[in-house]
Amino acid sequence: MTNVPDNSEPASAATFWPFWLAVAVTVLFCAYGILTGTSAYDFVQESGVIENASVVIFLCGALGFAVLRPDLAFGRGWHVFVIFLLFAARELDFDKRFTEKGVLQARLYSGDYPLEHKLIGAFFILLILYTLYRLVRYGWRPVMTGLWRGELWAWSVIAAGITVFVAKSLDGAGRKLAPFGIELTEETEFALSVIEEFGELGFGLLLVYALCAWMRSDAATRRDNSGYPRASSET
């Protein structure tokens, strides 16, 4: 029987269009902000240029995964697709936009707030926890293997984790340091907020890059020497 190429696997070069789209979006957002005279403060404030760019970056990751690997995005790898959507929703403050208290705040569940708000919050917390569980369960071994082999996508995941940890550590630095008698100047707090926002932007770009690089690596390992995809034994 003649082997017929399976086009369900994306070509290696094509897997990177979500990343380059995300980069282009970032450049366009920043260029628009500069050309319209946006102040440095407005660049990094809530719902500012950088935060809006971060939203689109995460959506680029979700879109790219859905288009290039729909078998995974809407199948056993749905948790990867969902985590990109959750990150985008977090940047849009969806966690506190539709309820009287943020769904991640304990007071929503212990206080006298509408039952439907508590149920909505409980649903999303369970979704987040289950998504994270699947990410760890199905992702830690490939990441560890990728690190051991020196694969760039795995190191990009680690770099993304370090970047977001540093960025979140700087969030509200003045408030965190106040109990220790350390007061930050407005200029210092602003500088830290700039680093935080750009750190979150970098976090998104690194994740999209890692996803694209992983899809390229996965497609390559599923092809034999004749250029045809190997039969998958995954369940």
RACOR-V781304 format. One record per residue. N is the residue number from 1. PHI is phi in whole degrees, 0 to 359 (NA if undefined). Layout:
N PHI
N PHI
//
This chain:
1 NA
2 280
3 286
4 245
5 303
6 264
7 276
8 288
9 270
10 291
11 296
12 302
13 291
14 289
15 292
16 264
17 296
18 297
19 293
20 293
21 296
22 297
23 297
24 298
25 298
26 300
27 297
28 295
29 299
30 295
31 296
32 297
33 297
34 291
35 293
36 268
37 73
38 298
39 288
40 300
41 296
42 293
43 297
44 247
45 285
46 303
47 63
48 276
49 301
50 294
51 294
52 294
53 296
54 298
55 301
56 293
57 300
58 295
59 293
60 298
61 297
62 297
63 296
64 299
65 295
66 294
67 282
68 277
69 225
70 299
71 298
72 268
73 301
74 248
75 232
76 292
77 257
78 301
79 295
80 292
81 300
82 292
83 295
84 294
85 294
86 294
87 296
88 296
89 297
90 295
91 296
92 273
93 61
94 295
95 292
96 226
97 273
98 248
99 229
100 295
101 235
102 301
103 294
104 264
105 261
106 298
107 295
108 299
109 266
110 264
111 269
112 270
113 240
114 305
115 300
116 296
117 293
118 294
119 292
120 299
121 298
122 298
123 300
124 289
125 295
126 296
127 297
128 298
129 296
130 291
131 296
132 295
133 300
134 292
135 299
136 289
137 298
138 263
139 253
140 294
141 293
142 300
143 294
144 299
145 295
146 297
147 297
148 298
149 274
150 75
151 282
152 296
153 297
154 291
155 293
156 293
157 297
158 296
159 298
160 296
161 297
162 295
163 299
164 288
165 296
166 296
167 298
168 290
169 293
170 275
171 295
172 64
173 302
174 299
175 294
176 290
177 272
178 304
179 298
180 265
181 78
182 258
183 249
184 260
185 287
186 299
187 296
188 293
189 298
190 294
191 299
192 293
193 293
194 296
195 298
196 299
197 295
198 290
199 296
200 293
201 296
202 297
203 302
204 296
205 297
206 295
207 293
208 295
209 298
210 300
211 298
212 296
213 294
214 294
215 299
216 295
217 296
218 295
219 296
220 293
221 289
222 267
223 245
224 269
225 294
226 275
227 94
228 258
229 298
230 286
231 294
232 273
233 256
234 285
235 241
//
